[in-house]
């Protein structure tokens, strides 16, 4: 059986352990050179051809840096490998004109690698990482397939690939000036006015790029990508920091590329958005950080349901021990239970913006979600509850201790994640922390990494875990799902639920992922009004009532998938969309 050995560079510290993996490897003791020292890094490298997979080095490594994984026998040679004992990708998707193809899988499983290869930013090496790859070898490798023609045209610059990156917050570092100038410069398809209208960018055209919020940067980056005249378009997580209305607007403009005959590939973790956007999907499975395998092409509904159920029938592969289960909660009786916090009618006035909130109560052991457009006061309300802002009128009647995770996470801490946890997580190192927080959020994988070098998803996991470690009555999370994959979002939901119930506390969560909201909510609050000018928050009420109010304002209807019960967006003006609107059931029909 073939195997892959992973030695994480950030964790491996051979000088502190005196190369313990080498000393205990039976192959090395038999002089087979199973483990050797790399001359450049002075760190051990495992020969996967000689490794017997005994697992001794894995168990002996005191830093948890070594992992030896047996690969499925059905796997052929890899498409790309980054180096010795590094990540390996198997397979590539094939794009078709006039379609949107989605990629669904965990972070660290190879989605961005695929996008970099197909967009021409990286030449695959087919596992031979020691020599420089060439497009001629790639073209020969895929001889007789659709990918041969694609890579031949890409190498000869006969086609143009447009790539929207994941980390849009880095845009101000490379682009200067105002939004209108940027979009005008890239308006190769002569659709500037149309795209500005569809993505609601009129109010930011005269703003400087460096002064935009995360959601505004995301929409500007999507607009800049769509305005360029390409043949193939690649969108890496296009909905982070966008509210529900903006996500559906993004779906509309990305779908318009397919309608114009373009080929589109999208990486997206919001299942409802991915469902509405894609024609087909590929699921990526394997071991994050070790290897990733591209599944066969699947219809979007069948593919997402297979991912939720954790079993890929065509591949005969189980990717998760248990299926993800969605439950339809009945309306919540608001007079039952013990009140944890209570507030009167609230009003907060800023220059140019006013927030009003109806009086409400928060109960022990419940999770309340808050949703609405960006710029409408959700974060302001969270800060009032947290004591970071004082209301102009009204008061918090029941004072409580708040643990607060803000929307934007500052990553300028000059130290490792372990040092950050020592300073900011009171229970770090205890058995309870390790079992209820550390293990679910896979913090051991982050401990030796510098905080300022963490990815968006890693930083989010660290921030949510740190918040849950606090001793608080209410755990307040502002967009905790940003940059997390589907698995991590649902793991976070379960961890938050467990902490809230075990500590007789409560949680208020501001988020835009409808599937996550549906999965975690007991009750919900709706924010409406005029973004940037005024906002009005309802009191917490049952999820169905809140969702109906919210979706009616958007003019959108959802249904529940008959197999998995997950929320799905209805196509505008479809039969079911019209039927639900006539019945006033914007969330889902009761009989479903």
N, C-alpha and C positions, 0 to 999 in steps of 0.2 A: 504494500500500500504506500502511495506517495504521501508526503507530509510537508508541512511548512513550519518552520521555526521562526518565531518572532522574538527579537530582543529589543525592548523599548529603550531607545537611547537616553531618554530623559530619566529613566529609572535606574539604568545600569550604572553602578559605581564600583568598578572592579578593585580600585585601590583600597576601598573600605572593607571589602570582603576577601581580598587576596585571591580573586579568581576561583571562588568556591565551586562554580559550575564545572570548571575544568578538573578540579581535584576529585570530584565525585562521579564524573562521567566514566562509565566502564569502558567505553570505546577509547578514550584518551589513555586510560591505564593499560590498555592492550596495544598502545602505540598505533592506533588507526587514524589519529589526528581528526577525530570527530569534531573537536572544538579547537580552534586556533585563535591567535591574537591578531587582529587587524593592525597593520603597521601604522596606519594614519591615526585611527581613533584610539588605539591601545585598548580596545574593548574586544570581548570574545565574539567570535562568529561561529555558528553551528553549521556543519556540513549536513545538509538535508539528505544527501545520497547515502551517507554512512550512518546517520542517526537511526537508532532502532526504535525510537519512540517510547523508551522505558519510563520517561518522566522524572527521573531522579534529579536532573538539573533544575527542572521546574519547581520541584518541592524543596530543593535545597537553597534556592535563591532567596535571600532574606529581604530583597527589595521588590519581589514579585515582578521582575523585569523579563523573565523567560517564560515563553508559552510555546509548547510543541503541539501542533494540531494535525490530526490525520485527515487528509482530504478525501472526499468521495471518489471512488474508483472511476466513475463515469467522466470525470473532468479531463479534458484534453490539455494541451499546452496552454499556458496563460497568454492573455492578450498583452498584458503589461506587468512589469515588476519594477519596483523602485530601487531595489538593491538587495544585498544579502540580508536574509532574515527580516525582510520588509514586506509591505503589502503587495498582494497579487490579485489581479483582476482577470476573470474568465468571461469572455464573450463581449459582444457589442450589439446594440440594437440597430435595426435598419429603418431609416426614415422614408416616408412616402410623401409625395407632393400632395398638398391640399389637406393635410391631416395634422392634428396636434397629438404628439406622443408623450405620455407622462412616464416619469421614473419614480418609483416608490420603494423606499427602503430606509434602513437606519443610517444615521450619520456614521461616517467612516467606513462605508461599505462599497464605495467606488463610484458614486453618482457623479461627483465633480470630475473624477478622472475620465469618465466616459465623455463628459461634456468638453473637457480640454482636448481629448483626442479627436472627437468629431468636428470641433471648431478649428482644428489645425494648430492649437497652441502646444500640442505635445505629439511626438511621433511614437507609436507603440513599439516596444522592443521584443515582444513575444517571449519574455522571460530572460533574454540574454542582455542583462543590464551592463555588462562589462564593455560592450562595443557600442559605438554611436549608430543609432538607427537611421534609416533612410526611407524616403517615400517609395523608392523603387522596390525595396523589400516588402513594404506593406502592400503595394499594388500586386506584387507577385503572390503574396500570401493569400490574398482574397480573390485570386483568379477564378473566374466563372461565377462570381456572386455579385449582387447589387453593390456591395461595399467596394468592390474593385473599381467600378465606374465612378463611384463617389470620391474615393481617395485619389484616383487619377485626375479627376477634374479639380479637386482641391489642391493637389500638388502643382498642377499647371496653372493655378489661379484662374481657372475658367468659371468657377463659382465663388460666391462670396458668402462667408459665414459671419453672422452678427451675434455677439455674445454679451448678454446682460449678466454681470457678476453678482455673487451673493452679497458681499459686504459693501452695500451702497454707501455706508457711512464713511468710506474711504474716498468717495468722489471729490469732496472739497480739497483733498490733498493734491489732486492731479488736475482739477479743472477750476479755473478762475473766471470771475465775471458773473453777469446775471443770467437768469434762466432763459429769457427770450433770445439772447445772443447765442447761447449754447444750442438751443433747439433749432434756431434758424440756420446755424452752420451745418447741422446734420439732416436738414429737411430734404433729403434726396428723393423722396416719394411724393413731395408736394402735398402733404396732408397735415400741415402744421395746425391750421385752424380746427380741423376735425378732431385730431388727437387731443389738442388742448381742451376742447369742449368735452370729449368723452371721459377724460381723466380729471376734469375739474381743476385745471391749472391756471385759469385766468387770473386768480388773485395772487399768484406767485411769480408771474412773468417778469416783473420788474425787481424781484428780490435777488440778492446776491446768493450764489450757491452755498457759501459758508454759513448763511443764516437760516438755512432750511432745517425743518425737523426731520426725523427719520422717515415718517410717512410721506412727507413732501419730496425728500430725496428719492424714495422708492418710485414714486409716480413719475418724477422727472427722468429717472434712469430708464424706466419702461418706455416712456415717450421717446427718448433719444434713440432707443434700440429700434422701435417700430418705425420711426421716421427714416432710418437708414435703408437703403435699397439693397437687400440681400436675397439670397436664394434659400438659405437655411438660417433659422433663428433659434437661439438657445437662451432659455430663461432659467436662471438659478435662483430658486426661492423668491418669486416675484411679489408675494403678498405679505411678507414680514412688515410690521408696523402699519398695515392698512386696516381700516375698519371694514365692516361687512359690505357696505355700499361700494366702497372703493375696490374691494376685492372682486366684486361682481363687475364693476367697470373694467378692471384689469382683464377679467375673463373675456369680456366683450371685445376689447381691442386686440387681445392675443388671438382670439378666434377669428378676427377679421383677416389676419395674415393667412390662415389656412383657407379662408373663403377666397382669397386672392391667388390661391394656388401655391403658396409658400409651404415649406416644410418646417415644422416647429417641434422642438423638444423642450419639455418643462420638468424641472425638479420642484416638487411641491409637497409640503407636509400637512397642509389643511385638506382633509379628505373631501369635504364638501366642495371646495374650490377645485381641487384636482378632478373630481367627478364631473363638475360642470364644464371644465375646460377641455378635457381630453377626449379623443376618439378611442384610443387604445393605450395600454400601459405595459411596461415591463416591471416586474418585481425583482429587486436585488436581495439576495440572501447570502448567508455565510457567517463569518466572524468579523465584527467591526474591528478595523485596524490590522487584520490578518489577511483575509481574502474575501472577495465578493464574486458572486455568480449572477449573470443576467438570465432571467427566466425567458421562456418563450413569449411571443406577443399575445396579449389577452385583451378582450373587450373590457372597457373601463369598469362596468358594473361587476362583471365576473372576476376581474383582477383584484379590485378593492375588496370584494367579499372574500376572496381566497386569502388575501393578506390578513383580514380581520379574523377569519377562521383558523389561520395559522397552518394551512395545508395547501400545497400546490399539486393538484391532481395530475396534471400532465407530466410533471417532473417526478411525481411520487416522492415529494420531499416535505417533511414537517418542519416549518420554520419557527414554530412557537409551541410550547407544551399545551397551552390552553387557548381557546378562542376568546376574543374580546367581546364582552356581552354588554349590550345596551338595554336599559330598562325604561319602560314608560311609567313615569311616576304620576300618581294621582295628585290632584290639587292638595296643597299642604294646609291643614287647619292652623290658622295663625294664632288662635287663642290657646293652643295646647303648648306645653313646654314652659321652661323657666327663662325669663328675660335676662339676657346678659348685658345688653347695652340698649339705650333708648335716647333718641334725640328729637327735639322739637322741629318745627318748620325752620329751615335754615336759609340764609341769604348771604352771599359773598359777592362783594362788589370790587372790581378792578377797574382801571381806566380802560374803557372800551369793551368790558365783558362783565356779565352778571350771571351768577348761578343761584338758582332756587331749588330747594329740595323739600319734598313733603316729609312730614314727621314720620318716623318709623322705629321699628324695634328689631333687634337681632337676638336670636335665641342661642342657648347653649347647644353645642354639638350640631350646628347647621353650617352649610356652605351657601353663601349668597353670591351670585355673580352679577356684575354690572356691565351693560353693553349699550352701545350707541355710537354715533359718529365721532371721529376724532375732533378735538378742539371744542368739545361741548361740555366739559366740566367734570369728567369722571375722575381724572387725576386730582383735580382741586378738591373734590368731595373726599377722596381717599386721604389727602393731606389734612383736611379738617378733622376727620376721624382720628388720624394719627397724631394730631396736635401740632403739626407743622404749620398750619394756617389757622387763624382765628376767624370765625364767622363774623360778618358785619351785623347780622341779626340772628337770634336764636342761640341755642346752646346744646351741648352734649349733656343729657340729663344724668346718665350713668357713666361716670368716668371709668375707663378701663385701660389696661396696659396693651399697647399696640406694638406688634413686630411688623415692620414695613419693608417690602422690597419695591424700590422705585422702578419706573418704566425703563429709564436709561441707566445702565450700570457703568460706573466709572471703573476702568481697569488699569489705573496708574499706580497700583500698589507695587512697591519695589521689593518683591519677595515671592516665595513659592506659595502655592495654594495651601500647603500644610501650615506655613507661617501665618497666612491670612486667617485660617480657621482657628489657630491658637489664639489670635487676637480678637476675633469677632464672634466665634461660636462657643458659648459658655459650656456646652455639654460635650464638646469635641473630645474624643478619646475614651468616652464612657461606653459601656456595652450597649446601653440604650441607643446612643447616637449611632454606633456602628450598625446595629440591626435595623433601626427604623428610618435612618437618614443616609448614613454612609453607604450601605450596601445598595439600596434602591437607586441612588444617584451615581453609583459607581465612582465614588470619590477617590478610591485608592488609585485609580488611573490618572488622577490629576495632581496628587499630593506633591510630587517632585517638580512639577512644571511651574514656570514663572507665571504669575497672574496676568501680567501684561502681554504674555504670549499666547494666552488661551483663546480658542476660537469662540465665536458667538454662542454656540450651544454649550460649550464647556463653562463659559463664564455664567451663563444662565443657570446651569445646574448648581454651580458653586453658590450663587446668590440665593436661589430658592432654598437650598439646604441650610445655608447660614441663617436665613430668616426662621426656618422651622426649628432651629436649635435654641431660639430665644425662649424665655419664660414669659408668655403673653396670654392675654384673654382673647384677642382677635389677631389673626394672621392676615395681613393685608398684602395682596400681590397685584402689582400693576403689570399686565401682559407677561405672565410667567411662561407662556408657550413660545415666545419669539426664539427662533433658531433651534428649537427642539424638534426632533423627528417624532413620528407618530407614536412609537414605542415609549419614548421618553416623556411625551405629553401625558400618556395614560398612566405611566409609572408615577409621575409627579402627582397626578390626580389621586391615585391610591394612597400615596405617602401623605399628602395633605389631609385626606379623609381620616387616615389612621391617627395622625397626630391630634387632629381636632377632637376626635371622639375619645381618645385615651386621656386627654388633658381637660376634658369638659369645657373646651374652648369653642371658638367659631372662626370662620374665615370669610373675608370679602375679597372677591377676585374680579379684576377688570380684565376682560379678554375679548377677542373678536372671532375665535375659532368656534363655530357653531357646534361642531362635533364634540369638542372638549367641553363646552358649556353644557351641552345636553348630557354628557357623561357624568359631570361632577356636581351639577346644581341641585340644591334643595328648593331654593327660592331665587328670585332674580329682581333686579331693578332696571328700569328703562330710562335712558337719558335721551331727550330730544330737544330741539330748539334750532338755533342758527349758529353753526360752527364759527367760532371766533368772536361772536357777539353776545349770545345768551344761551343758557342751558337750563333745563328743568328736569329734575330727577324724581321719579315716582318712588313711593315707599316699596320695600321688599314685598313681593307677592308670589304666588305659585308660578312655576316656570311656564306652564302652558298659557296662562293669561298674559304674562309679560311678553312672551314670544309673539303671541298674536298681535299685541299692541305694536311691538317693534317692527314686525314684518309687514304689517298693514301700512305703516308709514313709508316703508321702502317699496311697497308694491310687489313683494316677492312672496312666493309660497314654497313651503317645504313638504315633502312626503317622507314616510318611513319606508326603508327598504324592507320588502316582505321577508327576506331571509335573515338579515342581521339586525333589523330594527334601527339602523343608523339613519340620521337625517340626510336627505338628498334634495337638491334644488330642483324644482320643477322648471322646465323650459317656459319662457314667457309666452303667454297666450296659448299654451297647450290645453288640451281638454281638461286635464286634472287641475291645471292652474286656474282655469275659468270656473270649474266646479267648486274648488275650495274657496275662491273669492266670493262666489255666490252664497256659500254657506257661512262665510265669515271665519273659516278655519284656515288661517294662514300657516300654521305650524304643521299640522297633519290632520287628516280626517279621523274622527273618533273611532270609526270601525276598523281602521288600519292599526 
